[in-house]
Amino acid sequence: MGIVEDLSTRVASGWINLASGMEGCERIEAFFSGPAYQPHRHDTYAIGRTLSGVQRFQYRGQASAGVPGTVIVLHPDELHDGQAGTEDGFHYQMIYLDPLLVQQALGYGHALPFIPQGVSRDPRLLAAIDRIVGHISEPMETLQYDDAVFDIAKALQAAAPPTGRRKISLPDYQAADKARDYLRHSEGQVVSLEQLEALTGRDRWKLSRDFRAVFGTSPYRYLTLRRLDRAKAQIIDGRPLVQVALDAGFADQAHLTRHFRNSFGMTPAQWRKMTLGRG
């Protein structure tokens, strides 16, 4: 049975299939009718293609739409929402790609490529995204994945306008990466910029700017998203949301719900229903 037939029978209003992921990349396939996502932000690039229907979204104060033959490219930490543009709903595939991988593929010193309006018809992007979602139900070999990431990074750079390819002053990558590694292992702890300053030896405000330049988001947003990654894994395991919140480092379920909605455009309960087919 195909993905659409299998999952759309479980959730009448929509579904989300969590495909096999790779280091620094999450892949999904989904279908929605009506409103899909409330306004939210990711700390990654969100890059995808609409397979059928019209995927409408508000992005940087403008209305945009993804249709078959286009690629949606949402920049890290940019507010956006999502809804069906017609009553038939929309079916799409999306990857959430760590901006550090784009930095590394392009070579440090370039600004992260930015696609105006969040939509492109560039054939290089269409070809590059197909390499990573064309067989979304199958795992990717490491070298195959690395090649696909390189192709996406170069296609983003080529599709972006000239201002998206300007050189920037080099941040302290070593300090930023050391801070990120510390945050990755601190989901349940309170962390301050002063602690990161002491850890890296880099002035805290310069470190904060460096972190944003390299990873596309702030240290606190990065820490919050890692907590939410942990929460997602526990939700998939079927754990009660109250316990998920505490184990992931949130004060309570309401605290988890607020951050979850801000980051993914739906509540943990809604996400669980969409992915697992139960309330």
PyMOL commands that set and color helices and strands:
alter all, ss='L'
color gray80, all
select helices_A, chain A and resi 3-8+99-106+116-118+123-133+142-159+162-165+173-184+193-200+204-215+219-236+241-247+253-264+268-276
alter helices_A, ss='H'
color red, helices_A
select strands_A, chain A and resi 14-18+25-32+35-40+45-52+55-59+62-66+71-74+80-84+90-97+119-120
alter strands_A, ss='S'
color yellow, strands_A
deselect
rebuild
show_as cartoon
